[in-house]
């Protein structure tokens, strides 16, 4: 790694053009977002663990999603909050790469967990009689464990390839946290290697999406074959929370990737705001979806809150 010793620290730019007079409000908003992520996702984890009736495959997947959202917020937000609250914009060279690793690793874990969630709904709707056999707590535990393990070697490849690049450009990270694009933009030369890493990142994101789209296409066909409208509504309602979560996660990302693919470029401020929204909004909103769009959790909450 002797070709990268020219840069020892990175400077987190945050939101370009933001006046210093808005630093305190910006830090307060980001802190409230982080607090919402902490409270919402810790609540889901504790509630499902405490409430024995919710320890079912679907809700165990929700717990893994909540843990991922909680981890992502913890990896990304404290640094940018510190920048606007305390004026601390510096992150070490290897600290930045460590943050990049967790940003993309947790994003990959989320993609695979959404695949597990789609598989759960696919079996529940399309082969309901075999659901109790095919989807058990132990099987979900193994699948979710695989979702945490599978991205690890791929992320290590991405990190070591990025570390092997020569860094001789600016040390300013035009983003609120270190990610692959913002770091490799500071590399000089070897565009082919950068393109290979980007292609691998996109594949990790889109391969689970391909299965998710196919499974929900088959689910829709199966729901349409149900003779009674009441049966169709009931079947579809069990998929609604998962669909909302998947759309919140994938649609903004696909929009940004597609825009870049066709040559449309956002200015730095718009791109950073969009990235922050699609990175953090699901982590804030998902616990609300779990509570208000999932019948069992909603009923359990009602019993706890309104019964003596």
LINSUL-V80264 format. One record per residue. N is the residue number from 1. RES is the residue in one small letter. PHI is phi in whole degrees, 0 to 359 (none if undefined). BURIAL is b if it has 16 or more other C-alpha atoms within 10 Angstrom, else e. Layout:
BEGIN
((N & RES & PHI & BURIAL) (N & RES & PHI & BURIAL))
END
This chain:
BEGIN
((1 & x & none & e) (2 & x & 291 & e) (3 & x & 276 & e) (4 & x & 238 & e) (5 & x & 284 & e) (6 & x & 292 & e) (7 & x & 245 & b) (8 & x & 252 & e) (9 & x & 220 & e) (10 & x & 246 & b) (11 & x & 249 & b) (12 & x & 281 & b) (13 & x & 286 & b) (14 & x & 77 & b) (15 & x & 269 & b) (16 & x & 299 & e) (17 & x & 82 & e) (18 & x & 289 & e) (19 & x & 294 & e) (20 & x & 305 & e) (21 & x & 292 & e) (22 & x & 259 & e) (23 & x & 298 & b) (24 & x & 296 & e) (25 & x & 300 & e) (26 & x & 297 & b) (27 & x & 294 & b) (28 & x & 295 & e) (29 & x & 297 & e) (30 & x & 296 & b) (31 & x & 295 & b) (32 & x & 295 & e) (33 & x & 298 & b) (34 & x & 297 & b) (35 & x & 297 & e) (36 & x & 297 & b) (37 & x & 297 & b) (38 & x & 298 & b) (39 & x & 296 & e) (40 & x & 297 & b) (41 & x & 282 & b) (42 & x & 295 & b) (43 & x & 300 & e) (44 & x & 300 & b) (45 & x & 300 & b) (46 & x & 293 & e) (47 & x & 294 & b) (48 & x & 291 & b) (49 & x & 294 & e) (50 & x & 285 & e) (51 & x & 271 & e) (52 & x & 300 & e) (53 & x & 292 & e) (54 & x & 263 & b) (55 & x & 276 & b) (56 & x & 239 & e) (57 & x & 309 & b) (58 & x & 302 & b) (59 & x & 282 & b) (60 & x & 292 & b) (61 & x & 296 & b) (62 & x & 303 & b) (63 & x & 297 & b) (64 & x & 295 & b) (65 & x & 297 & b) (66 & x & 297 & b) (67 & x & 296 & b) (68 & x & 295 & b) (69 & x & 299 & b) (70 & x & 299 & b) (71 & x & 294 & b) (72 & x & 297 & b) (73 & x & 299 & b) (74 & x & 290 & e) (75 & x & 288 & b) (76 & x & 261 & b) (77 & x & 279 & b) (78 & x & 305 & e) (79 & x & 296 & b) (80 & x & 286 & b) (81 & x & 296 & b) (82 & x & 298 & e) (83 & x & 300 & b) (84 & x & 278 & b) (85 & x & 270 & b) (86 & x & 244 & e) (87 & x & 75 & e) (88 & x & 265 & e) (89 & x & 258 & b) (90 & x & 264 & b) (91 & x & 229 & b) (92 & x & 295 & e) (93 & x & 305 & b) (94 & x & 285 & e) (95 & x & 297 & e) (96 & x & 293 & b) (97 & x & 292 & b) (98 & x & 296 & e) (99 & x & 297 & b) (100 & x & 301 & b) (101 & x & 303 & b) (102 & x & 290 & b) (103 & x & 301 & b) (104 & x & 280 & b) (105 & x & 297 & b) (106 & x & 293 & b) (107 & x & 297 & b) (108 & x & 291 & b) (109 & x & 301 & b) (110 & x & 301 & b) (111 & x & 300 & b) (112 & x & 290 & b) (113 & x & 293 & b) (114 & x & 295 & b) (115 & x & 296 & b) (116 & x & 299 & b) (117 & x & 296 & b) (118 & x & 294 & b) (119 & x & 298 & b) (120 & x & 302 & b) (121 & x & 289 & b) (122 & x & 300 & b) (123 & x & 291 & b) (124 & x & 297 & b) (125 & x & 270 & b) (126 & x & 272 & b) (127 & x & 227 & e) (128 & x & 299 & e) (129 & x & 292 & e) (130 & x & 264 & e) (131 & x & 303 & b) (132 & x & 298 & e) (133 & x & 273 & e) (134 & x & 281 & e) (135 & x & 241 & b) (136 & x & 243 & e) (137 & x & 301 & b) (138 & x & 294 & e) (139 & x & 293 & e) (140 & x & 297 & b) (141 & x & 301 & e) (142 & x & 293 & e) (143 & x & 295 & b) (144 & x & 292 & b) (145 & x & 298 & e) (146 & x & 296 & e) (147 & x & 298 & b) (148 & x & 281 & b) (149 & x & 273 & e) (150 & x & 304 & e) (151 & x & 290 & b) (152 & x & 303 & b) (153 & x & 297 & e) (154 & x & 294 & e) (155 & x & 294 & b) (156 & x & 296 & e) (157 & x & 299 & e) (158 & x & 299 & b) (159 & x & 295 & b) (160 & x & 292 & e) (161 & x & 293 & e) (162 & x & 294 & b) (163 & x & 294 & b) (164 & x & 283 & e) (165 & x & 285 & b) (166 & x & 281 & b) (167 & x & 246 & b) (168 & x & 224 & e) (169 & x & 268 & e) (170 & x & 293 & e) (171 & x & 258 & b) (172 & x & 267 & b) (173 & x & 269 & b) (174 & x & 276 & b) (175 & x & 188 & b) (176 & x & 271 & b) (177 & x & 205 & b) (178 & x & 280 & b) (179 & x & 230 & b) (180 & x & 299 & b) (181 & x & 297 & e) (182 & x & 294 & b) (183 & x & 282 & b) (184 & x & 290 & b) (185 & x & 296 & b) (186 & x & 270 & b) (187 & x & 280 & b) (188 & x & 245 & e) (189 & x & 80 & e) (190 & x & 56 & e) (191 & x & 297 & e) (192 & x & 295 & e) (193 & x & 295 & e) (194 & x & 298 & b) (195 & x & 297 & e) (196 & x & 295 & e) (197 & x & 294 & b) (198 & x & 299 & b) (199 & x & 299 & e) (200 & x & 294 & b) (201 & x & 299 & b) (202 & x & 294 & e) (203 & x & 297 & e) (204 & x & 299 & b) (205 & x & 284 & b) (206 & x & 272 & b) (207 & x & 298 & e) (208 & x & 299 & b) (209 & x & 298 & b) (210 & x & 301 & e) (211 & x & 294 & b) (212 & x & 299 & b) (213 & x & 298 & e) (214 & x & 298 & e) (215 & x & 295 & b) (216 & x & 286 & b) (217 & x & 296 & e) (218 & x & 293 & e) (219 & x & 300 & b) (220 & x & 300 & b) (221 & x & 299 & e) (222 & x & 293 & b) (223 & x & 295 & b) (224 & x & 294 & b) (225 & x & 280 & e) (226 & x & 292 & e) (227 & x & 290 & e) (228 & x & 270 & e) (229 & x & 295 & e) (230 & x & 296 & e) (231 & x & 295 & e) (232 & x & 297 & b) (233 & x & 296 & e) (234 & x & 297 & e) (235 & x & 297 & b) (236 & x & 291 & b) (237 & x & 295 & e) (238 & x & 288 & b) (239 & x & 262 & b) (240 & x & 303 & e) (241 & x & 301 & b) (242 & x & 296 & b) (243 & x & 296 & b) (244 & x & 298 & e) (245 & x & 298 & b) (246 & x & 296 & b) (247 & x & 296 & e) (248 & x & 299 & b) (249 & x & 280 & b) (250 & x & 269 & e) (251 & x & 302 & e) (252 & x & 297 & b) (253 & x & 296 & b) (254 & x & 297 & e) (255 & x & 298 & e) (256 & x & 294 & b) (257 & x & 296 & e) (258 & x & 294 & e) (259 & x & 299 & e) (260 & x & 295 & e) (261 & x & 295 & e) (262 & x & 275 & e) (263 & x & 96 & e) (264 & x & 274 & e) (265 & x & 244 & e) (266 & x & 276 & e) (267 & x & 289 & e) (268 & x & 303 & e) (269 & x & 296 & e) (270 & x & 295 & e) (271 & x & 299 & b) (272 & x & 294 & b) (273 & x & 298 & e) (274 & x & 297 & e) (275 & x & 298 & b) (276 & x & 296 & b) (277 & x & 295 & e) (278 & x & 284 & b) (279 & x & 279 & b) (280 & x & 253 & b) (281 & x & 301 & b) (282 & x & 301 & b) (283 & x & 295 & b) (284 & x & 280 & b) (285 & x & 276 & b) (286 & x & 307 & b) (287 & x & 300 & b) (288 & x & 294 & b) (289 & x & 297 & b) (290 & x & 303 & b) (291 & x & 282 & b) (292 & x & 255 & e) (293 & x & 248 & b) (294 & x & 243 & b) (295 & x & 301 & e) (296 & x & 297 & e) (297 & x & 294 & b) (298 & x & 298 & e) (299 & x & 294 & e) (300 & x & 295 & b) (301 & x & 296 & b) (302 & x & 300 & e) (303 & x & 296 & e) (304 & x & 289 & e) (305 & x & 274 & e) (306 & x & 245 & e) (307 & x & 245 & e) (308 & x & 266 & e))
END
